[in-house]
Every structure is written in structure tokens, then in C-alpha cells.
Amino acid sequence: MKKMMVFVCAFLLFAAAAYAAGPRTYQVTGPVLDVKGDVIVVKKGSDNWEVAKNAATRVAGDLKVGSRVTIEYTMTATKIDVKEDKKADAKKKK
């Protein structure tokens, strides 16, 4: 019984660490409308989704226009502009 409890605790510890390790993963599923260089265009409902891919992107199967795909992706910031609070600036100048 003790061994089982140790195993469960170890599993939960590793599962929690793996879950907190990186950004959340999302999915989009639909037919491929276009494949151009490093961008795949997928139809989801009435919207066209453009998803970037790179050399590290794993593709299983023949990726071509008309294929139905499920793409897993994460959101990554490419640029962050911080806007200063005007009220805080006014207080600092006084």
C-alpha cells in the first residue's frame, strides 16, 4: 500500500511539473485552403485561420490543399509595447 501511495504521489508531482512547464496548447481543425512557404491557411467555420510553421514543425501525412488537418499550436509573443500610465507620469513630474 505504501509503494502504491508513493507511486501516485510521484506521478502527480511529475504531471504537475509537466503541465506547468510551458504555454497552453490550442488546436484548429479544418480543410486546408492554401499552403504557402511557412504559412498554412485552414478554414474553421466561416473564418480562415493562418498558422505559421517552421522547420521544427512535425507534419504527419501529405499536407496539401483540400486535406483535413488538426493543427496544434501555442501563442507566442513577438513584440510587446508597454504603454506608460499618463496619471503616473504626471505625478512623477511634480
C-alpha positions in Angstrom: 0.0 0.0 0.0 2.9 2.4 0.8 4.5 1.7 -2.5 1.3 2.4 -4.3 0.9 5.7 -2.4 4.5 6.7 -3.2 3.9 5.9 -6.9 0.7 8.0 -7.0 2.4 11.0 -5.3 5.4 10.7 -7.7 3.1 10.6 -10.7 1.1 13.6 -9.5 4.3 15.5 -8.9 5.7 14.9 -12.4 2.3 15.5 -14.0 2.0 18.9 -12.3 5.6 19.8 -13.4 4.9 18.9 -17.0 1.6 20.8 -17.0 3.3 24.0 -15.7 6.3 23.6 -17.9 5.1 25.6 -20.9 2.4 27.6 -22.6 -1.0 26.2 -23.2 -1.6 24.3 -26.4 -4.5 25.0 -28.7 -6.0 23.3 -31.8 -7.7 24.3 -35.0 -9.3 21.7 -37.3 -10.5 22.1 -40.8 -9.7 21.8 -44.5 -6.5 23.3 -45.9 -7.2 26.2 -48.2 -3.6 27.1 -49.0 0.0 26.1 -48.2 2.5 28.8 -49.0 6.0 28.6 -47.6 5.8 28.8 -43.9 2.0 29.5 -43.6 -0.9 27.1 -43.7 -4.4 28.5 -44.2 -7.2 26.4 -42.6 -11.0 27.0 -42.9 -12.7 26.9 -39.5 -16.4 27.7 -39.7 -16.6 30.9 -41.7 -13.1 32.1 -40.8 -9.8 31.5 -42.4 -7.0 30.8 -40.0 -3.4 31.4 -40.9 -0.9 29.4 -38.9 2.8 29.7 -39.3 5.1 26.7 -39.4 8.9 26.3 -39.4 11.5 23.6 -39.9 10.8 22.2 -36.4 7.1 21.7 -37.2 6.2 18.0 -37.4 3.9 17.1 -40.3 2.4 13.6 -40.3 1.0 12.8 -43.8 0.7 14.6 -47.1 0.0 18.3 -46.4 -1.8 19.7 -49.4 -4.8 21.9 -50.3 -8.1 20.1 -49.5 -6.6 17.8 -46.8 -8.4 17.9 -43.5 -5.9 18.7 -40.7 -5.7 19.3 -37.0 -3.1 21.8 -36.1 -1.7 22.1 -32.5 -0.2 25.5 -31.7 0.9 27.8 -28.9 0.6 31.5 -28.7 4.0 33.2 -28.6 4.5 37.0 -28.3 6.7 38.5 -31.0 6.6 42.1 -29.7 5.4 43.8 -26.5 4.9 47.5 -26.3 4.3 48.8 -22.7 2.3 52.0 -22.6 3.1 54.3 -19.7 0.3 55.4 -17.4 -0.3 59.1 -18.0 -1.5 59.7 -14.4 1.7 58.1 -13.0 3.8 60.2 -15.3 2.1 63.4 -14.2 2.7 62.5 -10.5 6.4 61.8 -11.2 6.9 65.2 -12.9 5.5 67.1 -9.8 
